[in-house]
Amino acid sequence: MTRVFDEDLSARFATRTIHAGQRPDPTTGAIMPPIYQTSTFVQDALGVNKGYEYARGTNPTRQALERNVAALEGGRHGFAFSSGMGCLDSLMKLFKAGDHIVCGENVYGGTFRLFDRILRHFGLAFTFVDTRDPQRIEEAITASTVALLVETPTNPLMRITDLAAAGDIARRRGILLIVDNTFATPAFQRPLEFGAHVVYHSSTKYLNGHSDMVGGIAVVLEDSLAEQIQFIANAAGAVPGPMDAWLTLRGTKTLALRMKAHDANGRRVAEWLANRWGAERVIYPGLPTHPQHELAKRQMSGFGGMISVETGSKERAATILGRTRVYALAESLGGVESLISHPASMTHASVPPERRAEMGITDGLIRLSTGVEDVDDLIADLEQAFAGL
Ligand SMILES: *Cc1c(COP(=O)(O)O)cnc(C)c1O
């Protein structure tokens, strides 16, 4: 009997989320890949093994996850890491002192911190630019530029980078295009199709989707790049344990379902906020009033549950954050439960205040990660939180 496994990329997206990279366990027929909670694998004879030696290099549970997400992104090789930051740090080990990287200015705060506070001291140079404008990207590229890193949509301002234009620049200038696809997920956006060389995620967020682990994953198409990343993953060792890999694999099985629900709720909540608070203060790429709505529609097939709102002052933001009862006050995003946060003092606290101001992350900005609860309960929650403001 033939079944839909990792080889079969003709299967549609929702089918791949459930089956790609996995096959029933050969010894028992277990439909879920077992959690191979082991550090080492016994060898049959000197130099003869079953494809596994030591779990830093490969682990079958982790491999199932890597093949699954690679198939979802339309790539050929996946590499799971212990966190999104561990993933990015490992990717940066592709480069060496003297190399220059052009990076979006509105990236995740931890990305900026890793580059500015750690990797800069190892001789890597970074230029942060507004990647909404392809011209600015072109102008930032120098003879020592090796890569362009973009996050789209960005966290928390939901700015969109034109992936086709970025892919074209990377190809013409002979540099790598690396895309953080955490917000959109492959359910809505597949950067490799636009010419990206590496797509990566904080799988802590939508990919796992249940707020019960921390992880990262990178996917590539090219074999030579895959070999280098496999070498780094094993040599530097920022790999996840099998339990976290298994949890993520369980999460991705419902990715198509969950993203549809996040998107439907996100649209309803964004529309309600736009009516209640003014469309110019609600930042959501799915709203026709978003300045890059047309571009977002061209490269994304959905917009998810991330919405930012300019409340006008820190006091007002604090009032709303203190009042919500369904939206929980917490960092992170992308889980089934709705969360609300204050980027300036939470996710982007590591970004210097003057940089935050330049970027537009004001003290009045709040960010909603809209979950998959009943949308009427979410709107009722916001209605009472915004009351009198
Ligand atoms: C959370 C996040 C990261 C960092 O990932 P961790 O799993 O927390 O290490 C990177 N990029 C984006 C867009 C994120 O939201």
The ligand as an ORCA input file, in Angstrom:
! r2SCAN-3c Opt
* xyz 0 1
  C      10.137     34.719     19.210
  C      10.774     35.137     17.954
  C      12.119     34.842     17.689
  C      13.014     34.159     18.716
  O      12.669     32.831     18.915
  P      12.828     32.046     20.323
  O      12.206     30.730     20.038
  O      12.095     32.846     21.358
  O      14.283     31.963     20.611
  C      12.640     35.205     16.460
  N      11.880     35.842     15.539
  C      10.589     36.145     15.771
  C       9.809     36.849     14.720
  C       9.998     35.817     16.986
  O       8.723     36.143     17.208
*
